[in-house]
Amino acid sequence: MTDTDRELLRATFGEDAELYDHARPGYPDQVFEDLVRLGGLSPRSRVLEIGCGTGQASRPLARLGGTIIAVELSPELAAVARRNLREFRNVTVEVSPFEHWTPPTTPFDLVISATAFHWIDPAIRVDKAADVLRPGGTLAVVHTEHVAGGTENFFADAQACYEAFDPRTPPGLRLTPAADIPDDPIEVAPSARFGPARFRRYEWEQGYTTGEYLDLLMTYSGHRTLPRPAGDGLLACIANLIDRDHGGQISKRYLTRLTMADRAA
């Protein structure tokens, strides 16, 4: 992905912040239980969240206590996050690209990024995360992707819709089983700034009605950047498949991966 593509695509998420808030799924509770246990978090911990969106991961983090600063690129997403987090006085949401954000002088115990770290400039993200952590502090990256499972016939049939309306679609594309997706060391392996990475994996499914699934698709940058006639045709094709063949309801299987690494002393 070029720098220009990354800047264009990551800006799409704030175009409809309310849609993003109600359509995007959250994360398994076990992710945050493992964060507490493996990251040694306590009510005194200082946490930086990179790319908080509308607060899907921020709320469970906030319930842990401690001081949380959440940095979000989009003013629209940040506004919804502030609304969703207004009950938590321990959370501050700041609007800024992480690349240009000025951190406080007091270091953090945890830096976490949920479904956002890959949108940060790869030349900056790991080193800047290390810079704001105390020695021994933890970088945690959460990444969720769609894997084989759920209503498998629908996702196989939907490939024809994508090939018909989205020229970027590889022919014959099929979903990858979760077991075939390797752990991701988030670039810390070649970095002298962090120790060895630790990994946790979580598989889960979520059901969607036709309307809910179309809403979800319109929170993805690839769908939002598809030109209007083709985008409308793609959504109509997918809606027809769900309604005609699956009674207006499908299930989608996810793999959420948690990668953690501690800053070297």
Rosetta blueprint (number, residue, H / E / L):
1 M L
2 T L
3 D H
4 T H
5 D H
6 R H
7 E H
8 L H
9 L H
10 R H
11 A H
12 T H
13 F H
14 G H
15 E L
16 D L
17 A H
18 E H
19 L H
20 Y H
21 D H
22 H H
23 A H
24 R L
25 P L
26 G L
27 Y L
28 P L
29 D H
30 Q H
31 V H
32 F H
33 E H
34 D H
35 L H
36 V H
37 R H
38 L H
39 G H
40 G L
41 L L
42 S L
43 P L
44 R L
45 S L
46 R E
47 V E
48 L E
49 E E
50 I E
51 G L
52 C L
53 G L
54 T L
55 G L
56 Q L
57 A L
58 S H
59 R H
60 P H
61 L H
62 A H
63 R H
64 L L
65 G L
66 G L
67 T E
68 I E
69 I E
70 A E
71 V E
72 E E
73 L L
74 S L
75 P H
76 E H
77 L H
78 A H
79 A H
80 V H
81 A H
82 R H
83 R H
84 N H
85 L L
86 R L
87 E L
88 F L
89 R L
90 N L
91 V E
92 T E
93 V E
94 E E
95 V E
96 S L
97 P L
98 F H
99 E H
100 H H
101 W L
102 T L
103 P L
104 P L
105 T L
106 T L
107 P L
108 F E
109 D E
110 L E
111 V E
112 I E
113 S E
114 A E
115 T L
116 A L
117 F H
118 H H
119 W H
120 I L
121 D L
122 P L
123 A L
124 I L
125 R H
126 V H
127 D H
128 K H
129 A H
130 A H
131 D H
132 V H
133 L E
134 R E
135 P E
136 G E
137 G E
138 T E
139 L E
140 A E
141 V E
142 V E
143 H E
144 T E
145 E E
146 H E
147 V L
148 A L
149 G L
150 G L
151 T L
152 E H
153 N H
154 F H
155 F H
156 A H
157 D H
158 A H
159 Q H
160 A H
161 C H
162 Y H
163 E H
164 A H
165 F H
166 D L
167 P L
168 R L
169 T L
170 P L
171 P L
172 G L
173 L L
174 R L
175 L L
176 T L
177 P L
178 A H
179 A H
180 D H
181 I L
182 P L
183 D L
184 D L
185 P L
186 I L
187 E L
188 V L
189 A L
190 P L
191 S L
192 A L
193 R L
194 F E
195 G L
196 P L
197 A L
198 R E
199 F E
200 R E
201 R E
202 Y E
203 E E
204 W E
205 E E
206 Q E
207 G E
208 Y E
209 T E
210 T H
211 G H
212 E H
213 Y H
214 L H
215 D H
216 L H
217 L H
218 M L
219 T L
220 Y L
221 S H
222 G H
223 H H
224 R H
225 T L
226 L L
227 P L
228 R H
229 P H
230 A H
231 G H
232 D H
233 G H
234 L H
235 L H
236 A H
237 C H
238 I H
239 A H
240 N H
241 L H
242 I H
243 D H
244 R H
245 D H
246 H H
247 G L
248 G L
249 Q E
250 I E
251 S E
252 K E
253 R E
254 Y E
255 L E
256 T E
257 R E
258 L E
259 T E
260 M E
261 A E
262 D E
263 R E
264 A L
265 A L
